[in-house]
Amino acid sequence: MPQTTINVSELARLLDEEHIHLIDVRTPVEFRSVHVPGSKNTPLDVIDPHSIVDRLGDERIVLICKQGGRGEKARQKFVDAGFDCAVNVEGGTAAWAAADFPVVRGKQSISLERQVRILAGMIVLVSSMLAMVWNAGFAGIAAFVGAGLMFAGISDTCGMAMILAKMPWNQVKDETCQVVSSARSA
């Protein structure tokens, strides 16, 4: 059975001793704020294992995210596509930085997770206030947001985060983030 995960010490050794391709599967904004030197950014929602393997051949692919969850989802995409050449970094960039390995820091912004909490809290607050002073039907909005947050916790998939990730303020427009193309060649 092929290896599926490595720790940050193993990643450091691989970066020093071997030629690997380190792909960061976080959003471009997250990547821009902090990433492992030498990593390339291909967000999880656009990663295409066939395109990557076609371009890189048999070379080792290492996937990293913030804490390991999205990296594992990306690794599973490779497995589902029939490739066992990818491994996930346990603990992600958080573990890498905590181990005092070097990182590249760029423009800081409000994390997607915090944006979700701010927006969900605002919607619940406003809809609850409107339900109290104007029409009780507004309580349904608060209930809908609560159900969405509960679903996000159970499924580890947040629709609000996916929508917020597409917003203009969460897009990288400069060259501080190098995105590896995931479009398949025709």
C-alpha positions in Angstrom: 0.0 0.0 0.0 1.5 3.4 -1.0 2.2 6.0 1.6 -0.6 8.5 2.0 0.7 11.1 4.4 4.0 12.6 5.6 4.8 14.8 8.5 6.5 18.2 8.2 9.9 16.9 9.1 9.7 14.4 6.2 8.6 17.2 3.9 11.6 19.3 4.9 13.9 16.3 4.2 12.2 15.8 0.8 12.5 19.4 -0.1 16.2 19.3 0.7 17.0 15.9 -0.9 14.6 15.2 -3.7 12.8 16.8 -6.6 9.1 17.0 -5.5 6.2 19.1 -6.5 4.6 20.7 -3.5 1.0 21.8 -4.3 -0.9 24.0 -1.9 -4.6 23.4 -2.2 -5.8 26.4 -0.2 -7.5 29.4 -1.7 -5.2 32.0 -3.5 -5.8 34.5 -0.7 -4.7 31.9 2.0 -1.7 31.0 -0.1 -0.7 34.6 -0.5 -0.8 35.3 3.2 1.6 32.4 4.1 3.0 29.3 2.3 5.9 26.9 2.2 8.7 28.2 0.0 8.7 26.5 -3.4 5.0 25.5 -3.2 2.6 26.2 -6.0 -1.1 27.0 -5.5 -3.8 25.0 -7.1 -7.0 25.4 -5.1 -8.9 22.2 -4.1 -12.0 23.2 -6.1 -10.1 23.4 -9.4 -7.5 20.7 -8.9 -7.4 18.3 -11.9 -5.2 15.2 -11.1 -5.1 14.1 -14.8 -3.7 17.5 -15.9 -1.2 17.5 -13.1 0.0 14.0 -13.7 0.1 14.5 -17.5 2.4 17.5 -16.9 4.6 16.1 -14.1 4.8 12.5 -15.1 6.0 10.1 -12.4 7.4 12.8 -10.2 6.3 12.8 -6.6 3.4 15.1 -5.7 3.0 16.4 -2.2 -0.2 18.2 -1.2 -0.5 20.7 1.6 -3.3 22.9 3.0 -3.8 24.7 6.3 -4.2 21.7 8.6 -4.5 18.6 6.4 -8.2 18.2 5.7 -8.2 19.8 2.2 -4.9 18.2 1.4 -6.5 14.8 2.1 -9.5 15.6 0.0 -7.1 16.5 -2.9 -5.2 13.3 -2.4 -8.4 11.4 -2.6 -9.1 13.1 -5.9 -5.8 11.6 -7.2 -6.8 8.2 -5.9 -10.3 8.4 -7.5 -8.6 9.4 -10.8 -6.4 6.2 -10.6 -3.1 7.8 -9.3 -1.3 6.9 -6.2 1.6 9.4 -6.6 0.3 12.0 -4.2 0.8 12.3 -0.4 -0.7 14.7 2.1 1.2 16.7 4.7 -0.2 16.0 8.2 -1.0 19.2 9.9 -0.4 21.3 6.8 1.1 24.8 6.8 0.1 25.3 10.5 2.3 22.4 11.6 5.1 23.5 9.2 5.1 27.0 10.7 4.7 25.6 14.3 7.9 23.5 13.7 9.7 26.8 12.8 10.4 25.8 9.2 10.6 28.8 6.8 7.5 30.3 5.3 6.8 33.0 2.7 4.5 35.7 4.1 2.6 38.0 1.9 -0.4 40.3 2.3 -2.5 39.4 5.3 -6.3 39.3 5.0 -9.3 38.1 7.0 -9.4 34.3 6.8 -12.3 32.7 5.0 -13.3 31.0 8.3 -13.5 34.3 10.1 -15.5 35.8 7.1 -18.0 33.0 7.5 -18.4 33.6 11.2 -18.8 37.4 10.7 -21.4 37.0 7.9 -23.3 34.2 9.6 -23.4 36.1 12.9 -24.5 39.3 11.1 -27.3 37.4 9.2 -28.6 35.8 12.5 -28.4 39.0 14.4 -30.2 41.1 11.8 -32.9 38.5 11.0 -33.5 37.9 14.7 -34.0 41.6 15.3 -36.3 41.9 12.3 -38.3 38.9 13.6 -38.7 40.6 17.0 -39.7 44.1 15.7 -41.3 43.6 12.3 -42.3 40.1 11.2 -41.8 36.8 13.0 -41.1 35.2 9.5 -37.6 36.6 9.6 -36.7 34.0 12.3 -36.7 31.5 9.4 -33.6 33.1 8.0 -31.7 32.7 11.3 -32.9 29.0 11.4 -31.7 28.5 7.9 -28.2 29.9 8.7 -28.1 27.7 11.8 -29.0 24.6 9.8 -26.3 25.5 7.2 -23.7 25.9 9.9 -24.7 22.6 11.4 -24.4 20.9 8.0 -21.0 22.5 7.5 -19.8 21.0 10.8 -21.1 17.6 10.0 -20.0 17.4 6.3 -16.9 19.6 6.6 -18.2 21.4 3.5 -19.3 25.0 3.9 -21.5 26.5 1.2 -21.1 30.0 2.6 -17.3 29.7 2.5 -17.5 28.5 -1.1 -19.5 31.6 -2.0 -17.3 33.9 -0.1 -14.2 32.5 -1.7 -15.5 33.7 -5.1 -16.0 37.3 -3.9 -13.8 39.9 -5.4 -12.0 40.7 -2.1 -11.0 37.1 -1.9 -9.4 37.0 -5.3 -5.7 37.6 -5.9 -5.1 40.0 -8.7 -1.3 40.5 -8.5 1.7 38.2 -9.0 2.2 37.4 -5.3 0.5 34.1 -5.8 1.6 31.7 -8.5 -1.3 29.5 -9.5 -0.6 26.2 -11.2 -3.0 25.8 -14.1 -5.4 23.0 -13.7 -7.1 23.2 -17.1 -6.7 20.0 -19.1 -5.0 20.4 -22.4 -7.2 19.5 -25.4 
